[in-house]
Amino acid sequence: MSLIVNIYYTGKDGSAKKFAEEMVSSGIVDRVREEDGNERYEYFFPMDDSETVMLIDKWKNEEALDIHHKSEMMKEIADLRNKYHLSMKVEKFKSLEEE
């Protein structure tokens, strides 16, 4: 059963969108997608909130997510989040898909 994590990054003056753009342009997004156990890593922009970006992050299992959280990339992501002064809201779900 996969784990799905929705992360809402919120800032001011377009900073959340700039964060997502730098995540892509710096290559971090591609590196996360290449990690063992990553099944999805995509950003979305809510129509009714121009200051928020939502990340849908899907992992094969809890172990793969834990390994990702301990990786050096997490420091890079946190540094970018701080650079753009973003707050975060996190939701975590288990998918209903059959293994």
C-alpha positions in Angstrom: 0.0 0.0 0.0 1.5 3.3 -1.1 1.8 6.4 1.1 0.6 9.7 -0.3 1.8 13.0 1.3 0.2 16.3 0.3 2.3 19.3 1.3 0.9 22.8 1.0 3.6 25.5 0.8 2.2 29.0 1.5 4.1 32.3 1.2 3.6 35.8 0.0 4.1 37.7 -3.3 4.5 34.5 -5.4 7.2 33.0 -3.2 5.6 29.5 -3.2 5.5 29.4 -7.0 9.2 30.6 -7.1 10.1 27.8 -4.6 8.5 25.2 -6.8 10.2 26.6 -9.9 13.6 26.5 -8.2 13.0 23.0 -7.0 12.5 22.0 -10.6 15.3 24.1 -12.1 17.9 23.1 -9.5 17.3 19.4 -10.3 16.0 18.5 -6.8 12.7 17.3 -8.2 14.4 15.0 -10.7 16.6 13.6 -8.0 13.6 12.9 -5.7 11.8 11.2 -8.5 14.8 8.9 -9.1 14.9 7.8 -5.4 14.1 4.1 -4.8 10.4 3.9 -3.8 9.3 7.3 -5.1 6.1 6.9 -7.3 5.1 10.5 -7.7 6.4 14.0 -7.0 4.3 16.8 -8.6 3.4 20.4 -7.9 -0.1 21.8 -8.3 -1.4 25.3 -8.0 -4.8 25.8 -6.3 -7.2 28.0 -8.3 -8.5 29.8 -5.3 -5.2 30.5 -3.5 -2.4 32.1 -5.6 0.0 32.1 -2.6 0.0 28.3 -2.1 1.5 25.4 -4.0 0.5 21.8 -3.3 3.0 18.9 -3.7 1.7 15.4 -4.1 4.4 13.1 -3.0 3.8 9.3 -3.3 6.0 6.6 -1.9 6.0 2.8 -2.2 6.0 2.3 1.6 6.9 4.0 4.9 10.5 2.8 4.7 11.1 4.5 1.4 9.7 7.7 2.8 11.8 7.4 5.9 14.9 7.0 3.8 14.0 10.1 1.8 13.5 12.1 5.0 17.0 11.2 6.2 18.6 12.1 2.8 20.8 15.1 2.2 18.1 16.4 -0.2 15.9 17.2 2.8 18.4 19.8 3.9 18.4 21.3 0.4 14.6 21.4 0.4 14.4 22.9 3.9 17.0 25.6 2.9 14.9 26.5 -0.1 11.7 26.6 2.0 13.4 29.0 4.4 14.8 31.1 1.5 11.2 31.7 0.3 9.8 32.1 3.9 7.2 29.4 3.4 4.9 27.8 5.9 3.8 24.2 5.4 0.7 22.1 6.1 1.2 18.3 5.7 -1.4 15.6 5.1 -0.5 11.9 4.9 -2.7 9.1 3.5 -2.4 5.4 2.6 -3.7 4.6 -0.8 -6.4 2.0 -1.3 -4.7 0.5 -4.4 -4.0 -3.3 -4.3 -0.4 -4.2 -4.0 
